[in-house]
Each structure stands twice: as C-alpha cells, then as structure tokens.
Amino acid sequence: MTDLAPEARWEARYAATSTYLFGTEPNCFLVEAASHLPPAAKILAVADGEGRNGVFLASRGHRVHAVEYAATAIARAQRLAASQGVSLDIEQADVLRWTWPVAAYDAVVAIFVQFVPPAARPAFFANMVAALRPGGLLLLQGYRPEQIANGTGGPSDPAHCYTEELLRTEFAGLTLLHLRSHDAEIAEGTAHHGPSALIDLVARKP
C-alpha cells in the first residue's frame, strides 16, 4: 500500500474494512461549533470521508456539498445519508487537484484533513478561505505534533500536524473566534480512538 499515490492509499484503507473506519457519529468539535452556523447554511465539507460530518450537518438543515476522493467512502456516505433521511451533494474529487469555487459557501468544514503535504498546505488553506463568502465561517480540527507519541490516529509525520502559531499565520486574514489546543479522549471508529492531542479553530472571513 505504501507504493500507492496518497489518494489511492485512502481508497485502499477504506476498502480494507467492511465497517465505518471513523464511525458514524459526528466529530465532537463539529457538534459544538455548529452553533456558530447560520440557518440553512451552504457548507463545503472537505474530504468528508464516509459522511459522518456531512450527514450531521444535513440533519441540522444545512445544504452540504461534500468532496471526497475514495469511492468506497462515498458509497458509505450515501448509505449513511439514506439511513438518516437526509441528502448530500457528494462530488468525487481529489481536493489537491480540485477547482475550488470562489465565495461560494457560508462555511467550510475541515476535520482532520492532515493528509495534505506541508508544502501544499498554504495553497490548500488559501483555497478554503477563498471558497468562503464574506462573513463565512471556517471550522477546522486537527492534531498537534504531540499526537505522534499517542499513536491513536492521525499522521505519522509531525510536519503534518498543526500548532496555534501555524494556524494564526495561515489564517491571518480571518477573524479568530476560537483557537484552542487541548487533549481529549476520542472514539471515532477504529481509526481515531484514545488519548488525542487536538487543536480547534473557528474563524470568520471579513
């Protein structure tokens, strides 16, 4: 699997199990941060995987455009949405090669998108900001470098992790509403399970 391209590795990882790799419950940070969202928001869910976060947002009455590369994950997301009686607009695409819309969304949600190589991260983050309408919200959660020692999920390279300084720099053009480093015990399927070094961000585009 290590010889595959990064996007193909994710498809292989999802296909290797018949269960939801990250579970079906939404990310806890997203559940809390969703209170910042306006009603019936148009939301981009970046690399939404098996749909747990996009389905949660749709269940709250939001219009969700989910972008995901792995076909196995997309099929699971569609099943999860159907089981909850909601609809998702799911687009199969590699977000590192995708043509990002500009000023198209009320919110962009990026939960554990730390597959992005550090060299590509500035452009990736800039695309997320550009996709927001004025007044739009960015909701992001990731792992801090301390997560490597935990070994309970996330990247194996600390360069893929986030720090407060990094996020302040990368999103300097946004108004920070919430930026917090913290440790928590999480249970998101088999892939994210156990003590975790987390960092959360909620920021608004002027």
Short mmCIF file of the C-alpha atoms (twelve columns), coordinates in Angstrom:
data_MODEL
# 
_entry.id   MODEL 
# 
loop_
_atom_site.group_PDB 
_atom_site.id 
_atom_site.type_symbol 
_atom_site.label_atom_id 
_atom_site.label_alt_id 
_atom_site.label_comp_id 
_atom_site.label_asym_id 
_atom_site.label_seq_id 
_atom_site.Cartn_x 
_atom_site.Cartn_y 
_atom_site.Cartn_z 
_atom_site.pdbx_PDB_model_num 
ATOM 1   C CA . MET A 1   0.000   0.000  0.000  1 
ATOM 2   C CA . THR A 2   2.931   2.364  0.630  1 
ATOM 3   C CA . ASP A 3   3.753   2.465  -3.119 1 
ATOM 4   C CA . LEU A 4   0.316   3.861  -3.981 1 
ATOM 5   C CA . ALA A 5   -0.433  7.531  -4.563 1 
ATOM 6   C CA . PRO A 6   -1.859  9.204  -1.426 1 
ATOM 7   C CA . GLU A 7   -5.422  9.294  -2.753 1 
ATOM 8   C CA . ALA A 8   -5.239  5.635  -3.768 1 
ATOM 9   C CA . ARG A 9   -3.921  4.727  -0.319 1 
ATOM 10  C CA . TRP A 10  -7.071  6.208  1.216  1 
ATOM 11  C CA . GLU A 11  -9.290  4.162  -1.081 1 
ATOM 12  C CA . ALA A 12  -7.329  1.037  -0.183 1 
ATOM 13  C CA . ARG A 13  -7.624  1.858  3.511  1 
ATOM 14  C CA . TYR A 14  -11.397 2.262  3.338  1 
ATOM 15  C CA . ALA A 15  -11.796 -0.843 1.170  1 
ATOM 16  C CA . ALA A 16  -9.801  -2.951 3.637  1 
ATOM 17  C CA . THR A 17  -12.672 -2.913 6.155  1 
ATOM 18  C CA . SER A 18  -16.406 -3.503 5.879  1 
ATOM 19  C CA . THR A 19  -17.172 -1.150 8.763  1 
ATOM 20  C CA . TYR A 20  -17.098 2.629  9.019  1 
ATOM 21  C CA . LEU A 21  -13.421 3.367  9.625  1 
ATOM 22  C CA . PHE A 22  -14.145 6.594  11.529 1 
ATOM 23  C CA . GLY A 23  -17.558 5.578  12.863 1 
ATOM 24  C CA . THR A 24  -20.920 7.121  12.048 1 
ATOM 25  C CA . GLU A 25  -21.164 9.722  14.826 1 
ATOM 26  C CA . PRO A 26  -20.130 13.307 14.020 1 
ATOM 27  C CA . ASN A 27  -16.909 14.820 15.272 1 
ATOM 28  C CA . CYS A 28  -17.424 16.263 18.782 1 
ATOM 29  C CA . PHE A 29  -15.814 19.602 17.962 1 
ATOM 30  C CA . LEU A 30  -18.086 20.000 14.946 1 
ATOM 31  C CA . VAL A 31  -21.176 19.294 17.034 1 
ATOM 32  C CA . GLU A 32  -20.166 22.095 19.425 1 
ATOM 33  C CA . ALA A 33  -19.008 24.527 16.727 1 
ATOM 34  C CA . ALA A 34  -22.169 24.063 14.638 1 
ATOM 35  C CA . SER A 35  -23.876 26.588 16.918 1 
ATOM 36  C CA . HIS A 36  -21.908 29.297 15.063 1 
ATOM 37  C CA . LEU A 37  -23.528 28.412 11.728 1 
ATOM 38  C CA . PRO A 38  -26.424 30.426 10.300 1 
ATOM 39  C CA . PRO A 39  -29.660 28.549 9.489  1 
ATOM 40  C CA . ALA A 40  -29.742 26.596 6.227  1 
ATOM 41  C CA . ALA A 41  -26.099 27.392 5.511  1 
ATOM 42  C CA . LYS A 42  -24.427 26.251 2.316  1 
ATOM 43  C CA . ILE A 43  -21.452 24.236 3.579  1 
ATOM 44  C CA . LEU A 44  -18.423 22.666 1.939  1 
ATOM 45  C CA . ALA A 45  -17.300 19.515 3.770  1 
ATOM 46  C CA . VAL A 46  -13.683 18.982 2.713  1 
ATOM 47  C CA . ALA A 47  -12.548 15.349 2.308  1 
ATOM 48  C CA . ASP A 48  -15.702 14.240 4.102  1 
ATOM 49  C CA . GLY A 49  -14.804 10.539 4.050  1 
ATOM 50  C CA . GLU A 50  -17.642 8.217  4.998  1 
ATOM 51  C CA . GLY A 51  -20.025 11.102 5.567  1 
ATOM 52  C CA . ARG A 52  -20.444 11.247 9.332  1 
ATOM 53  C CA . ASN A 53  -19.902 15.006 9.464  1 
ATOM 54  C CA . GLY A 54  -21.741 15.912 6.285  1 
ATOM 55  C CA . VAL A 55  -24.746 13.835 7.338  1 
ATOM 56  C CA . PHE A 56  -24.798 15.531 10.736 1 
ATOM 57  C CA . LEU A 57  -24.779 18.969 9.126  1 
ATOM 58  C CA . ALA A 58  -27.515 17.979 6.667  1 
ATOM 59  C CA . SER A 59  -29.606 16.697 9.584  1 
ATOM 60  C CA . ARG A 60  -29.390 20.219 11.034 1 
ATOM 61  C CA . GLY A 61  -30.992 21.643 7.902  1 
ATOM 62  C CA . HIS A 62  -27.821 22.767 6.132  1 
ATOM 63  C CA . ARG A 63  -27.091 22.330 2.418  1 
ATOM 64  C CA . VAL A 64  -23.942 20.239 2.290  1 
ATOM 65  C CA . HIS A 65  -21.549 19.863 -0.637 1 
ATOM 66  C CA . ALA A 66  -19.147 17.080 0.329  1 
ATOM 67  C CA . VAL A 67  -15.953 16.473 -1.620 1 
ATOM 68  C CA . GLU A 68  -14.240 13.088 -1.276 1 
ATOM 69  C CA . TYR A 69  -11.906 11.016 -3.450 1 
ATOM 70  C CA . ALA A 70  -12.391 7.431  -2.214 1 
ATOM 71  C CA . ALA A 71  -15.267 5.626  -3.924 1 
ATOM 72  C CA . THR A 72  -15.711 3.206  -1.000 1 
ATOM 73  C CA . ALA A 73  -16.063 6.113  1.419  1 
ATOM 74  C CA . ILE A 74  -18.565 7.854  -0.866 1 
ATOM 75  C CA . ALA A 75  -20.732 4.731  -1.050 1 
ATOM 76  C CA . ARG A 76  -20.777 4.539  2.747  1 
ATOM 77  C CA . ALA A 77  -21.626 8.236  2.995  1 
ATOM 78  C CA . GLN A 78  -24.565 7.745  0.659  1 
ATOM 79  C CA . ARG A 79  -25.825 4.805  2.737  1 
ATOM 80  C CA . LEU A 80  -25.452 6.781  5.956  1 
ATOM 81  C CA . ALA A 81  -27.331 9.746  4.497  1 
ATOM 82  C CA . ALA A 82  -30.140 7.481  3.288  1 
ATOM 83  C CA . SER A 83  -30.397 5.835  6.707  1 
ATOM 84  C CA . GLN A 84  -30.798 9.278  8.316  1 
ATOM 85  C CA . GLY A 85  -33.270 10.516 5.721  1 
ATOM 86  C CA . VAL A 86  -31.058 13.370 4.512  1 
ATOM 87  C CA . SER A 87  -29.382 14.188 1.220  1 
ATOM 88  C CA . LEU A 88  -25.786 15.128 0.492  1 
ATOM 89  C CA . ASP A 89  -24.366 16.606 -2.681 1 
ATOM 90  C CA . ILE A 90  -21.255 14.422 -2.900 1 
ATOM 91  C CA . GLU A 91  -18.596 15.132 -5.510 1 
ATOM 92  C CA . GLN A 92  -15.798 12.654 -6.166 1 
ATOM 93  C CA . ALA A 93  -12.587 14.654 -6.453 1 
ATOM 94  C CA . ASP A 94  -9.056  14.970 -5.123 1 
ATOM 95  C CA . VAL A 95  -9.156  18.229 -3.166 1 
ATOM 96  C CA . LEU A 96  -5.493  18.886 -4.001 1 
ATOM 97  C CA . ARG A 97  -6.345  18.992 -7.717 1 
ATOM 98  C CA . TRP A 98  -9.929  20.225 -7.499 1 
ATOM 99  C CA . THR A 99  -11.008 23.563 -8.973 1 
ATOM 100 C CA . TRP A 100 -12.261 25.280 -5.841 1 
ATOM 101 C CA . PRO A 101 -15.289 27.588 -6.137 1 
ATOM 102 C CA . VAL A 102 -14.758 31.179 -5.044 1 
ATOM 103 C CA . ALA A 103 -17.009 32.928 -2.499 1 
ATOM 104 C CA . ALA A 104 -19.491 30.057 -2.772 1 
ATOM 105 C CA . TYR A 105 -20.078 28.840 0.796  1 
ATOM 106 C CA . ASP A 106 -21.354 30.117 4.119  1 
ATOM 107 C CA . ALA A 107 -18.971 27.710 5.856  1 
ATOM 108 C CA . VAL A 108 -16.089 25.379 5.095  1 
ATOM 109 C CA . VAL A 109 -15.630 22.378 7.398  1 
ATOM 110 C CA . ALA A 110 -12.231 20.656 7.507  1 
ATOM 111 C CA . ILE A 111 -11.959 17.887 10.099 1 
ATOM 112 C CA . PHE A 112 -8.632  16.009 10.269 1 
ATOM 113 C CA . VAL A 113 -7.535  16.902 6.728  1 
ATOM 114 C CA . GLN A 114 -3.896  16.263 7.607  1 
ATOM 115 C CA . PHE A 115 -3.128  14.132 4.589  1 
ATOM 116 C CA . VAL A 116 -2.115  17.374 2.836  1 
ATOM 117 C CA . PRO A 117 1.692   17.594 2.410  1 
ATOM 118 C CA . PRO A 118 3.145   20.587 4.274  1 
ATOM 119 C CA . ALA A 119 4.434   22.094 1.009  1 
ATOM 120 C CA . ALA A 120 0.904   22.064 -0.426 1 
ATOM 121 C CA . ARG A 121 -0.767  23.285 2.773  1 
ATOM 122 C CA . PRO A 122 -0.561  27.085 2.199  1 
ATOM 123 C CA . ALA A 123 -2.354  26.799 -1.156 1 
ATOM 124 C CA . PHE A 124 -4.857  24.323 0.303  1 
ATOM 125 C CA . PHE A 125 -5.677  26.633 3.205  1 
ATOM 126 C CA . ALA A 126 -5.877  29.622 0.848  1 
ATOM 127 C CA . ASN A 127 -8.391  27.743 -1.297 1 
ATOM 128 C CA . MET A 128 -10.568 27.076 1.745  1 
ATOM 129 C CA . VAL A 129 -10.562 30.772 2.619  1 
ATOM 130 C CA . ALA A 130 -11.267 31.809 -0.975 1 
ATOM 131 C CA . ALA A 131 -14.245 29.437 -1.090 1 
ATOM 132 C CA . LEU A 132 -15.920 31.326 1.766  1 
ATOM 133 C CA . ARG A 133 -18.350 34.147 1.178  1 
ATOM 134 C CA . PRO A 134 -17.710 37.368 3.128  1 
ATOM 135 C CA . GLY A 135 -18.802 36.644 6.689  1 
ATOM 136 C CA . GLY A 136 -18.373 32.901 6.115  1 
ATOM 137 C CA . LEU A 137 -17.000 30.567 8.748  1 
ATOM 138 C CA . LEU A 138 -14.088 28.134 8.724  1 
ATOM 139 C CA . LEU A 139 -14.443 25.227 11.159 1 
ATOM 140 C CA . LEU A 140 -11.275 23.157 11.483 1 
ATOM 141 C CA . GLN A 141 -9.990  20.489 13.834 1 
ATOM 142 C CA . GLY A 142 -6.660  18.721 13.622 1 
ATOM 143 C CA . TYR A 143 -3.907  17.029 15.573 1 
ATOM 144 C CA . ARG A 144 -0.982  18.789 17.247 1 
ATOM 145 C CA . PRO A 145 2.584   17.357 16.986 1 
ATOM 146 C CA . GLU A 146 2.174   15.776 20.434 1 
ATOM 147 C CA . GLN A 147 -0.252  13.320 18.826 1 
ATOM 148 C CA . ILE A 148 2.607   11.326 17.319 1 
ATOM 149 C CA . ALA A 149 3.536   9.941  20.739 1 
ATOM 150 C CA . ASN A 150 -0.084  8.941  21.390 1 
ATOM 151 C CA . GLY A 151 -0.309  6.730  18.306 1 
ATOM 152 C CA . THR A 152 -4.112  6.805  18.428 1 
ATOM 153 C CA . GLY A 153 -4.772  8.138  14.932 1 
ATOM 154 C CA . GLY A 154 -3.668  10.857 12.589 1 
ATOM 155 C CA . PRO A 155 -0.457  11.408 10.635 1 
ATOM 156 C CA . SER A 156 2.809   9.682  11.425 1 
ATOM 157 C CA . ASP A 157 4.833   12.762 10.481 1 
ATOM 158 C CA . PRO A 158 4.681   15.699 12.928 1 
ATOM 159 C CA . ALA A 159 5.148   18.079 9.984  1 
ATOM 160 C CA . HIS A 160 1.554   17.265 9.019  1 
ATOM 161 C CA . CYS A 161 0.268   18.407 12.408 1 
ATOM 162 C CA . TYR A 162 -0.899  21.882 13.428 1 
ATOM 163 C CA . THR A 163 0.175   24.365 16.076 1 
ATOM 164 C CA . GLU A 164 -1.536  27.550 17.201 1 
ATOM 165 C CA . GLU A 165 1.267   29.599 15.662 1 
ATOM 166 C CA . LEU A 166 0.838   27.828 12.321 1 
ATOM 167 C CA . LEU A 167 -2.920  28.373 12.211 1 
ATOM 168 C CA . ARG A 168 -2.637  32.001 13.289 1 
ATOM 169 C CA . THR A 169 -0.167  32.589 10.469 1 
ATOM 170 C CA . GLU A 170 -2.017  30.661 7.768  1 
ATOM 171 C CA . PHE A 171 -5.375  32.252 8.593  1 
ATOM 172 C CA . ALA A 172 -4.114  35.723 9.471  1 
ATOM 173 C CA . GLY A 173 -6.698  37.277 7.166  1 
ATOM 174 C CA . LEU A 174 -9.597  35.787 9.153  1 
ATOM 175 C CA . THR A 175 -11.085 36.890 12.447 1 
ATOM 176 C CA . LEU A 176 -10.364 34.185 15.014 1 
ATOM 177 C CA . LEU A 177 -13.429 33.357 17.095 1 
ATOM 178 C CA . HIS A 178 -11.958 30.263 18.758 1 
ATOM 179 C CA . LEU A 179 -8.481  28.730 18.765 1 
ATOM 180 C CA . ARG A 180 -7.790  26.072 21.360 1 
ATOM 181 C CA . SER A 181 -5.152  23.404 21.975 1 
ATOM 182 C CA . HIS A 182 -6.364  20.604 24.221 1 
ATOM 183 C CA . ASP A 183 -6.114  16.912 24.992 1 
ATOM 184 C CA . ALA A 184 -9.143  14.641 24.901 1 
ATOM 185 C CA . GLU A 185 -10.155 11.006 24.764 1 
ATOM 186 C CA . ILE A 186 -11.913 10.424 21.466 1 
ATOM 187 C CA . ALA A 187 -13.716 7.441  19.975 1 
ATOM 188 C CA . GLU A 188 -14.249 7.845  16.242 1 
ATOM 189 C CA . GLY A 189 -14.414 4.321  14.891 1 
ATOM 190 C CA . THR A 190 -11.241 2.257  14.973 1 
ATOM 191 C CA . ALA A 191 -9.086  4.891  13.264 1 
ATOM 192 C CA . HIS A 192 -9.305  7.647  15.892 1 
ATOM 193 C CA . HIS A 193 -9.551  6.050  19.300 1 
ATOM 194 C CA . GLY A 194 -7.884  7.020  22.545 1 
ATOM 195 C CA . PRO A 195 -5.981  9.947  24.088 1 
ATOM 196 C CA . SER A 196 -5.567  12.658 21.451 1 
ATOM 197 C CA . ALA A 197 -3.674  15.963 21.161 1 
ATOM 198 C CA . LEU A 198 -6.134  18.243 19.380 1 
ATOM 199 C CA . ILE A 199 -6.401  21.788 18.108 1 
ATOM 200 C CA . ASP A 200 -9.663  23.535 17.152 1 
ATOM 201 C CA . LEU A 201 -10.280 26.651 15.092 1 
ATOM 202 C CA . VAL A 202 -13.361 28.698 14.301 1 
ATOM 203 C CA . ALA A 203 -12.688 31.777 12.183 1 
ATOM 204 C CA . ARG A 204 -14.749 34.255 10.168 1 
ATOM 205 C CA . LYS A 205 -13.926 35.778 6.809  1 
ATOM 206 C CA . PRO A 206 -14.263 39.577 6.858  1 
# 
